[in-house]
Amino acid sequence: MAVTNTVNALIDAYEASPAFTDPGTLSDGSREVYRRSLRIARDAWGELPAAKLRPVHVQAVMDGFSQTKGKANSFLGAMRAVSAWASARGHIETSLTEGVKPYPITGGHKPWSPAQMTAVREQLTGTIRRGVMLYVYTGQRGSDVVRLGWTDIDEGGFSVRQRKTGREVWCPIVPELAAEMATWERRPGPFLLQESGKPFTRKLFSKHFAAVRDETPALAGVTLHGLRCTAVIRLRREGLSTGQISDITGMSLAMIERYCRFADKKASGQAALISLNRTREERDCKTLQNCKTETS
């Protein structure tokens, strides 16, 4: 058994284990997020005895990151992974994170509005437009969008093995996306290529998109990840069930329901407004008729 007497040694052992290195368990992006978070633990307690680390210490770090809730929650997620791995193998006797709660995140990535999607069709061109269309009509994460190519097409849809989850999904190529793709060159490799001919990474495509977004006033404030929510809302409005949307996008049912609640509440509110206006018009009409009757 690996020596895990200090926090650094415990983290070293975890990062060398299949629980961390196996691509089927963690994607490259998730491993990098974990590494960054675990460096916080190394800086805080590196040479201290791992056996004396307690949830109160983890909570203290969380409290220190109260102004950067996303960073705090990422740290907690990494510590939970280490704790579960270490507990199951006898490296520690008690949980490192029991009772420590993540910060609630409000807002998040918002769906794009119809006006913003119109701006995409009217103002964006080239690779950035192509990428946005792939995002919104497949609902995939950026790490999967940048890998899509002609060879991923299977009977009218994209067959995708998601990098983050390892889940296999099939995304139908809807007519709107098919019309876009009809103008794309048929060649080997991914659809999204840099001017040099090299494939984009998710981060690099996001950087290029941000530069174009900042020059397009109609797209102020949008995020690429917001297109996943946009995709879910589009599928919902076309009558698909939560389970069907999950099969297409690979998202969890809970996440889809969260996105759908936003769309359903908005649609319900719009319907209520129409109903209220109709009721008001009918009432005003009846009042006017009564007035005419009384004066005649």
N, C-alpha and C positions, 0 to 999 in steps of 0.2 A: 504494500500500500504506500502511496506517495506521502511524503512528509508534509503535513499541513498544520504545523504548530503555530505559524503566524498568519495574519490576514493575507499578506503577500503570497505566502506559500499555498494557502488555500485557493486563492484566485488563480495562481499559476497552474495548480492541479486541475481546476475546473476548465481553464482555457485550453488545456492539453487533452481534455477528455472528449469522447465522441459526442457528448451532449452539447458541446460547443463547436466542434470542428466538422461534424457530419452535415453536409449540404442539405440532407433531407430533414434536418432538425432546425437549423437556422440558415437563413440566406446570408449572402455576403454583407448586405446592408444591415441586417439585424446584428450580425457579429460585430460590425464596426460600431454600432450604437452601444452595444454591450461593453465593448472595450473602453469607449469614452467614459461611460458611466462607472465602470469598475476602476478606472484611474482615479476617480474621486474617492473611492473607498481606499485605494492604495495610499493616496496622499493623506487621508484622514487617519488611518489606523495601520498602515503597512506593516510595521515590525512589532505591533502589539499582538498578544496571544489571541488566536482565533477563538479559543474556548471561552474567552471572557466577553466576546462581542454579543451584545443584546439588542433587542428592538429599540430600546431607548436611545441607543447610539445612532441607529438608522433614522429614527424620528428627528433627532437633533440636526442631522444633515438635511432632512426634508424641510425642517423649519427654516434652515438657512437659505433654502432655495424657494421660499414662499412667493417671491416676486417673479420667479421663472418656473411656473407650474409644470410646463412641458418637460423641462430639464429634470425637475424633481421626480416626476412620474417615471421618466426613463430610468433614472437611478434606482427607483424602487423596483421597477420591473427586473432590472439586472440583478439586484440583490435577492429578489425572490427566486430567481433561477438558480443562483449560487446556493441559497439556503436549501432549496428542495433537493438539489444534487448532493450537497454535502450531508444533509440529514439522512438521506437514503443509504449513504455509504459509511455512516458512522464517523464522519469527520467532525461533526458537531453534535451536541446532545439536545439542543433546543433550537427552535426556529429563530432566525435572525430578523424576521419581519412580521411576526405574529402581532396583529392589532394595529399595524401601521397602514394607514389608508392613503390612497392616491388623492391628489387634489382634483376636485370636479373641474372640468374644462367646459366653459360655456362658449357659445358662438361656433368656433371651428371653421372649417372650409365651407363656404356658402355655395349653393348651386348657381350656375350662370343664368341670367335672365334671358328671355326671348330676344330682347333688344341687343344683348351682348352677343348672342349667337348670330344674330343678323349682321352685326359688325364683323364677326369672323368671316362670314360668307362674302361680305362686300369689300373688306379691307385687307384681310390677310392673304398672303400668297406663299408659294413655295413650300419648303419643308416644315415651317412653323404651322401653316394652315393644315398640312397633311397630318402632323402630329396631333393637333387639336381635334381633328375629325376622328382619328383613331381612338383618342381618349373618350370622346363623348359617345361614339357609336359602339364601343366594345365594353366600356366601364372598367377597363383593366388599370392596374397600377402602372406608374411610369416605368418601373423596372421590366415590365412585360411589354408595354407598348413599344419601347425602343428595340425590342427583339423581333417584332412581327414582320413577316415578309411573305412573298408569294407562296413559298413552300409550306407555310403554315395553314393554307386553305384546305379544308376538308369538306367536300360535299356542301358547298355554299356557306361555309362558316369558318372561323378560325379555331383550330384546335390548339389549346394553350396549356402548358404545364407551368403553373405560376411559380415564380422564383421564391417568393416569400413563404408560401404555404405548401408548395409541392402539389397542390390540388390541380386536377385536370378538368378544364372547362371547355365548352364549345360555344362560341359566340356567333350567332347568325350574322351574316353580312346583309344588313338592311338595305333597301333601295337607295336611300340617301347616301350611304357610304359607298355602295357599288357605283353610283354615278361619279363620285369623286375618284374612285380607284380606276375608272375607265380612262382617265387622263394620265395615269401614272405609268412610267416606263416599266416594262417587264424585264427584270434582271435578277441575278442571284443576290442573296443577302437581304438585310432588313430594308424596310421602306424608308427609314429615316437615316440619311447619311449626311455627314459634314461635307463641306466643299472639297476637302481633301480626299473624299471617298471613304473615310473611316466611319464606322458606326458611332452613333451617339451613345453615351451613357445617360442614365436618368438625370444625374446632376447637371451634366453639360447641356442637355436639351432644355432643362428648366432654366438654366442661365441664359441661353439664347432666347427662349420664350420671354423671359422677364424683360430683356432689352427691347423686344418688339412691343410688348404690352405697355411699357413705359412711354412709348412713342405713339400709342393709340388711346386717346382719351376715353373712348367708349368702353375700354376694357380696364379702366382704373380699378385696382383692388382685387381683381380676380386671381384665382390660383388654379394651377393645373389639377390639383387634387380635387378641387371643387367640381371638376367635370365628372368624377365618379358619382357624386350625388346627383348631378344633372342627368347622367345616364340612367340611374335608378328611377328618377322621377319620370323620365321619358317612357321607360318600359312600363311603369305603373299606369300611366295615363293611356297606354295602349292596351290595357286590360290584363297584363300578366300578373300572376299570383306572386306572393313573396318567395315561394319555393322555386318557381320558374326563374325569377330574377336572380336568385342565389345560384342556380345552375349555370346561368349565362355569365354572371360577373365573378363568381367565386367568393362573394362577400358572405359574411355570417348573416343568419336570419335576423339577429338582433340589430345589426347595423342597417340592414335593408328596412326593417320596420321603423327605425329611427328616421331615416330619410323619407320614407313614405308618409309618416305622420306629418312631416313638414308640408308635403305636397297635398295630402288629404285635408289638412286643416285650412290651407290656403284656398283650395278649391271649394271647401265647404263655406268658408267666409265669403268668397266671391258669389257663390250661389245664394247665400243669405242676403247679400247686398242687392242682387237682382230681385229677389222676392220682396224685400222691403220697399224697393223703388216701385215695383208693380203694385203693391198694396197701397202705397202712398198715392200713386196716380189714380187708382180706382176710388180711393176715399175722396180725393180732391174733385174727381169727376162727379161723384154722387153729391158732394156738397154744392157744386156748381149747379147741378140739375135741381136740387132742392131750392136753391136761391131763385132760380128762374120760375119755379112753380109758385113760390111764395109771392113773387112780384107780379105774376101774370093775373 
